[in-house]
Amino acid sequence: MDQLDAAGLGERRERLVARARGRVLEIGAGTGRNLPFYRHVAEVVALEPDAAMTKRLQLRVEQASVPVTVVQSTIAQARLAPHSFDTIVCSLVLCSVEDVDATLRHVDDLLADGGHVLALEHVRGTGWRARMQDASTPVWRHVAAGCRANRDPIDALRRNGFAITDCDRFMMNRTFPIVAPHISAVAVRKGTRQLQGDTNE
Ligand SMILES: C[S@@+](CC[C@H](N)C(=O)[O-])C[C@H]1O[C@@H](n2cnc3c(N)ncnc32)[C@H](O)[C@@H]1O
């Protein structure tokens, strides 16, 4: 991840997370690589189910310039008030959750009216790459902590009631080809007025 962040992913994190506002929930915060980039937000609740990751996440809390509360939990098990977050950040996590539709239903429950989802994810490619992703995901999952390289988080957001208001597709070349295509996207509940400055994909 150090190499990927140095090769441009860190800059992508910074640009996307800068769009967070209000009360923020980050699901699957890992070791907290996004934490230094939160600026003008009221609070970040960082969820992470893995005990070892949570320990490292706690260490990065000190690098944040905003209040951060770490909660060791999956999104399904977290006891959080419905509709209480203005921004929900999914960063390289929708590939890892067991049930992406259930996860996005929880996201929908937790998102406040007018809130937005910020997603930085690797995605399903097209053509030969998609075929390679389909063929290698069963093995890849076992070596990469449950990661499904062939998921399409944009499609998952759309089928779970979100509209994509901004989506930048890019390639990360200093990684395995099956996880090279990425998106950086903003989503809102369908029917929500577009955020200023956002454009349709
Ligand atoms: C690849 S890491 C990404 C970490 C971090 N978000 C980043 O951008 O570097 C995926 C993380 O999602 C967490 N995770 C897996 N399933 C989860 C769930 N159901 N709810 C919340 N987090 C989950 C894993 O423990 C892991 O730390």
The ligand as a Gaussian input file, in Angstrom:
#p B3LYP/6-31G(d) Opt

LIG

0 1
 C       -8.134000      -3.398000       1.716000
 S       -8.500000      -2.832000       3.294000
 C       -8.701000      -1.079000       2.995000
 C       -8.330000      -0.264000       4.175000
 C       -8.501000       1.258000       4.008000
 N       -9.894000       1.615000       3.822000
 C       -7.655000       1.850000       2.904000
 O       -8.187000       2.571000       2.049000
 O       -6.432000       1.620000       2.915000
 C      -10.182000      -3.366000       3.566000
 C      -10.612000      -3.226000       4.999000
 O      -12.017000      -3.507000       5.106000
 C      -12.244000      -4.165000       6.334000
 N      -13.550000      -4.870000       6.267000
 C      -13.816000      -6.078000       5.721000
 N      -15.117000      -6.384000       5.855000
 C      -15.704000      -5.336000       6.513000
 C      -17.043000      -5.047000       6.952000
 N      -18.038000      -5.926000       6.744000
 N      -17.295000      -3.879000       7.589000
 C      -16.285000      -2.990000       7.797000
 N      -14.995000      -3.207000       7.390000
 C      -14.706000      -4.365000       6.760000
 C      -11.039000      -5.076000       6.482000
 O      -10.810000      -5.467000       7.821000
 C       -9.915000      -4.188000       5.936000
 O       -9.271000      -3.454000       6.937000

